[in-house]
Amino acid sequence: MQHTTDICFSLYHQNSLYLSQHSSMRITIYSPFTIPFMPTVKVNISAFASAMGFCQQRIINELHLGMRQAVSQKMQAGKALHMRMQNEDELIPRKEATKEQLMDPLVDLDFARERIQVSIQRENVNSFIYTGLTDKVVRIGGDVYIFDDKTVSDTGKIYEKPFPDRLLQLCAYCEGFLSNYSSMIKFSRLFFKIVYRDQNGKIIHEYKKEYTREFRDFLLKNFEVFESIFNRSKEPEGQVNPNKCRSCGFLECGKRISGYFYK
């Protein structure tokens, strides 16, 4: 099994920046062998993260019942911001790196926004394929950083520690990057960074962590629970916070609860 993706990036050296006309290269990524006749379940990484970090009932709603979320104003604003940042990023001239430069951690790389796709394949009764598109990836000083931009609400409230769904999404991106690219891009350590921005794109807070064994164990545990719920060997946890139901886009969910929850 394989897929091909376009990758564009800027090539940096220690004391100067070399720029040329926008260019790209195509890399074929070979995924692990898929067992014939095993049913395949394709899951978007953001959907997986939302289900496990926000409400497990989403697994049933989306993957079994075929429900679709209503598009909120916040989702529209986030999509518009991502598109604007991607358009600005595409104006940066980039030079195609050689295989030798990709394997040289002393060469800093700036990959074009939303061009690095990752996938993770697991087998648990069914064959699960988790896929996602990273916002931004760079290699600086031999370390790789995976960025994810989040638009905050009008209140601008930032929590010291990100919600579990955001951590799961970045952990899955890191795990997928290790699986798909570590043989062609050399690096020492892998970090993820959540960048909180206001409606105008201004950075108001950042959360950075190295992807460690602890985060990987956290991710794998949630994969197992997600797959067990999908396979109907485990029931999803019931929602106890009506605030989440009120903000949820699955308006036809039969498990919605009403009221208010105060801490």
C-alpha positions in Angstrom: 0.0 0.0 0.0 1.4 3.4 -0.9 0.5 7.0 -1.4 2.3 9.9 -3.0 2.4 13.5 -1.6 3.8 16.8 -2.7 6.4 18.3 -0.3 7.6 21.8 -0.5 10.1 23.5 1.8 12.7 26.2 2.2 16.4 25.2 2.6 18.3 27.0 5.3 22.0 27.1 6.2 23.5 28.3 9.4 24.4 31.8 8.4 22.3 32.5 5.3 19.0 31.7 3.6 19.0 30.4 0.1 15.8 31.1 -1.8 14.7 30.2 -5.3 11.4 29.9 -7.2 8.7 27.8 -5.6 9.4 24.1 -6.2 8.2 20.8 -4.9 9.1 17.1 -5.0 7.0 14.0 -4.8 7.8 11.3 -2.2 6.2 7.9 -2.2 5.4 6.6 1.3 4.9 2.9 1.8 2.5 1.9 4.5 2.6 -1.4 6.3 1.1 -4.4 4.4 -2.7 -4.6 4.8 -4.1 -8.1 5.4 -6.4 -9.0 2.5 -10.2 -9.1 3.2 -9.8 -7.4 6.6 -12.3 -4.5 6.7 -10.7 -1.1 6.6 -11.8 1.8 8.7 -10.5 5.2 7.7 -10.4 7.8 10.4 -9.4 11.4 10.3 -6.9 12.1 13.1 -8.9 15.2 14.2 -12.1 13.1 14.4 -10.3 10.5 16.5 -8.9 13.2 18.9 -12.3 14.9 19.3 -14.0 11.6 20.0 -11.5 10.5 22.7 -10.8 14.0 24.1 -14.3 15.5 24.0 -17.0 12.9 23.7 -16.7 9.2 22.9 -20.3 9.1 21.6 -18.9 10.8 18.4 -17.5 7.4 17.4 -21.0 6.0 17.1 -22.5 9.1 15.7 -20.0 9.6 12.9 -18.7 6.2 12.0 -21.8 4.0 12.6 -24.7 6.4 12.2 -23.2 8.6 9.5 -24.0 11.9 11.3 -22.2 15.0 10.2 -21.4 18.0 12.4 -23.1 21.4 11.9 -20.5 24.0 10.9 -20.2 26.5 13.7 -19.0 30.1 13.4 -15.8 29.2 15.3 -15.1 26.4 12.8 -15.6 28.8 9.9 -13.3 31.4 11.5 -10.6 28.7 12.1 -10.8 27.5 8.5 -10.6 31.0 7.1 -7.5 31.7 9.3 -5.8 28.5 8.1 -6.5 29.4 4.5 -5.1 32.9 4.9 -1.9 31.6 6.6 -1.5 29.0 3.9 -1.8 31.6 1.1 0.8 33.8 2.7 3.1 30.8 3.2 2.9 29.9 -0.5 4.4 33.3 -1.4 7.7 32.3 0.2 10.2 31.2 -2.5 11.5 27.7 -1.8 14.3 25.5 -3.0 14.1 21.7 -3.3 16.4 19.9 -1.0 18.4 16.9 -2.0 18.2 13.5 -0.3 21.6 14.2 1.3 20.3 17.5 2.8 17.2 15.8 4.1 19.4 13.3 5.9 21.7 16.0 7.2 20.3 17.3 10.6 22.6 20.3 10.4 20.5 21.6 7.4 17.4 23.5 8.7 14.2 22.9 6.8 11.0 24.8 6.6 8.2 22.7 5.0 5.4 24.5 3.3 2.2 24.7 5.3 -0.3 21.9 5.1 1.8 19.7 2.8 3.0 17.0 5.3 0.4 14.2 5.5 0.8 11.5 8.0 -0.9 8.1 8.4 -1.0 5.4 11.1 -2.2 1.9 10.5 -3.3 -0.5 13.2 -5.1 -3.8 13.4 -7.7 -4.5 16.0 -10.4 -6.8 14.5 -10.6 -4.3 11.7 -7.7 -2.5 9.9 -7.7 1.1 11.1 -6.0 3.8 9.1 -5.7 7.2 10.8 -4.7 10.1 8.5 -4.1 13.8 9.0 -2.6 16.9 7.5 -0.2 18.8 9.7 -0.4 22.6 9.8 3.4 23.2 9.8 6.6 21.2 10.1 10.2 22.5 10.5 13.6 21.1 11.3 15.8 23.5 13.3 19.0 22.6 15.0 18.6 18.9 14.2 15.1 18.7 15.9 11.7 18.5 14.2 8.8 20.6 15.3 5.2 19.9 14.4 2.9 23.0 14.8 -0.9 23.1 15.1 -2.7 26.5 15.0 -5.8 26.9 17.1 -8.2 29.9 17.0 -9.4 30.9 20.4 -12.9 32.2 21.1 -13.7 35.9 21.6 -13.1 35.5 25.3 -9.5 34.7 24.6 -9.4 32.3 27.5 -6.3 30.1 27.5 -5.8 27.1 29.8 -2.3 26.3 31.1 -2.6 22.7 29.8 -4.3 21.9 26.5 -7.5 19.9 26.5 -6.9 16.1 25.8 -8.3 16.3 22.3 -5.6 18.8 21.2 -2.9 16.7 22.9 -4.1 13.5 21.2 -4.2 15.2 17.8 -0.5 16.4 18.1 0.6 13.1 19.5 -1.0 11.3 16.5 0.8 13.7 14.1 4.1 13.0 15.8 3.6 9.2 15.7 2.6 9.4 12.1 5.6 11.5 11.2 7.9 9.0 12.9 6.3 6.1 11.0 6.2 7.8 7.6 9.3 10.1 7.4 12.0 9.0 9.9 13.7 6.9 7.2 14.1 9.9 4.8 14.4 12.9 7.1 17.0 12.6 9.9 16.5 14.4 13.2 17.4 14.1 16.9 14.2 14.9 18.8 10.6 15.4 17.9 8.5 18.3 19.4 5.0 19.4 19.0 3.7 22.9 19.5 0.2 24.2 19.9 -0.1 27.8 18.7 -3.1 29.7 20.0 -4.1 32.7 17.8 -6.8 35.3 17.9 -9.3 35.9 15.0 -6.6 38.0 13.2 -3.9 35.4 13.5 -1.9 37.1 16.3 -0.1 34.6 18.5 -1.3 34.9 22.1 0.0 31.7 23.6 2.2 28.7 22.8 2.5 25.2 24.3 5.5 23.1 23.4 6.5 19.6 24.5 8.8 16.9 23.3 7.1 13.7 22.0 8.2 11.2 24.6 7.4 7.6 25.6 4.8 9.0 28.0 2.9 10.8 25.3 3.2 7.7 23.0 1.7 5.5 25.7 -1.1 8.0 26.2 -1.8 7.9 22.4 -1.7 4.1 22.1 -4.1 3.7 25.1 -6.6 6.0 23.4 -6.3 4.2 20.1 -7.2 0.9 21.9 -10.3 2.4 23.5 -11.4 4.1 20.3 -11.1 0.8 18.4 -12.9 -1.1 21.1 -15.8 1.3 21.0 -16.0 1.1 17.2 -15.8 -2.7 17.3 -18.7 -2.7 19.8 -16.7 -4.5 22.4 -16.8 -1.5 24.7 -19.5 1.1 25.3 -18.7 4.8 25.0 -18.6 6.8 28.2 -21.7 8.7 28.8 -21.5 12.5 28.6 -21.9 14.2 32.0 -21.2 17.8 31.0 -24.2 19.5 29.3 -21.9 22.4 28.3 -20.2 20.0 25.9 -23.5 18.9 24.4 -24.6 22.5 23.9 -21.4 23.3 22.0 -21.4 20.0 20.0 -22.2 20.0 16.3 -23.9 16.6 16.3 -27.4 18.1 16.7 -29.2 14.8 16.1 -27.3 12.9 18.8 -29.6 10.8 20.9 -27.4 11.1 23.9 -27.6 14.9 24.3 -28.2 16.2 27.8 -29.5 19.6 28.8 -28.7 22.0 31.6 -25.6 23.8 32.8 -22.4 22.5 34.4 -20.5 24.8 36.8 -17.1 24.0 38.2 
